[in-house]
Amino acid sequence: MRQVRSAIGNKPKNRGTLRALGLRKIGDTNVLPDRPEIRGMLARVPHLIEVTENAEGTVK
């Protein structure tokens, strides 16, 4: 996944979710396993991130 928008002006819960996903600033990327708890966090901040999935089934 990649952060495409700033967390400034968003609620503290959204900023915390980005931090938990390992994203701190625009352009940061992270690869995480495809698990329900990760999918739930991604669903909370779809307006701030861009998600792609690679062949191994991990969220990229």
Secondary structure as GFF3:
##gff-version 3
##sequence-region A 1 60
A	DSSP	beta_strand	2	3	.	.	.	ID=ss1
A	DSSP	alpha_helix	12	20	.	.	.	ID=ss2
A	DSSP	alpha_helix	36	44	.	.	.	ID=ss3
A	DSSP	beta_strand	49	50	.	.	.	ID=ss4
###
